[in-house]
């Protein structure tokens, strides 16, 4: 199942939801958002997916330390603002850190 949210006419981005977090999206493995930037997509996640947002974001709104976000394979933490622009068919991957031994 796929959900689309955002403003019509903007680039459409796919957000891949990993298996451990799908229970927070009603089992959906992909979400689609129309937005100009990744930051806009993250805001749309906060607005439309409150359970998922609770796992992704700290109380101050920042992405939690153990959550890794990749835009088209590039670590979001290392991208400048200009590189955080969404283009047609952009993909944001959510990758929770795995701990254990």
C-alpha positions in Angstrom: 0.0 0.0 0.0 1.3 3.5 -0.9 0.3 6.9 0.5 0.9 10.2 -1.3 1.0 13.5 0.5 2.1 17.0 -0.5 1.4 19.8 -2.9 0.4 18.9 -6.5 2.9 19.8 -9.2 6.0 19.3 -7.1 8.5 16.5 -7.6 7.4 13.2 -6.2 9.7 11.4 -3.8 9.6 7.8 -2.5 10.4 7.1 1.1 11.4 3.5 1.7 10.3 2.3 5.1 12.4 -0.7 6.5 10.6 -3.8 7.8 11.2 -2.9 11.5 9.4 0.4 11.1 6.5 -0.8 9.0 4.3 -1.4 12.0 4.3 2.4 12.4 3.0 2.9 8.9 0.2 0.3 8.8 2.5 -2.1 7.1 3.4 0.2 4.2 6.9 -0.2 2.8 6.8 2.9 0.7 5.4 6.4 1.2 5.2 9.0 -1.6 5.5 12.8 -1.0 5.4 15.8 -3.3 7.9 18.4 -2.1 10.8 20.7 -3.1 13.3 19.5 -0.5 14.0 16.6 1.8 13.3 18.9 4.7 9.8 19.5 3.3 9.4 15.7 3.1 10.5 15.3 6.7 7.9 17.9 7.7 5.2 16.0 5.8 6.2 12.8 7.6 5.7 14.6 10.9 2.3 15.8 9.8 1.0 12.6 8.1 2.8 9.8 9.9 2.8 10.6 13.6 3.8 7.1 14.7 6.7 6.9 12.3 7.7 10.5 13.2 7.8 9.6 16.9 10.5 7.0 16.1 12.5 9.2 13.6 12.6 12.5 15.4 13.8 13.7 18.9 11.8 16.1 21.0 13.7 19.0 19.5 12.7 18.0 16.0 16.1 16.7 14.9 16.6 13.2 13.4 17.5 10.8 16.2 21.1 9.7 16.3 20.4 6.1 15.6 18.3 6.9 12.4 20.2 7.2 9.2 18.6 8.8 6.2 20.0 8.4 2.6 18.9 10.5 -0.3 19.6 8.6 -3.5 22.3 6.7 -1.6 24.0 9.7 -0.1 24.0 10.2 3.7 21.7 13.1 4.4 24.0 14.3 7.3 26.7 15.1 4.8 24.6 16.9 2.1 24.6 20.7 1.7 21.2 22.4 1.4 21.5 22.6 -2.4 22.0 18.8 -2.5 18.8 18.2 -0.4 16.5 19.3 -3.3 14.0 16.6 -4.4 14.0 15.7 -8.1 11.6 13.5 -9.9 12.0 9.9 -8.7 14.2 10.8 -5.7 14.4 8.1 -3.1 14.8 8.6 0.7 15.8 5.5 2.6 15.4 5.2 6.3 18.0 3.0 7.9 17.8 2.4 11.6 21.2 1.6 13.2 21.5 -2.0 14.3 23.2 -2.8 17.7 24.2 -6.1 19.2 27.0 -8.5 19.3 
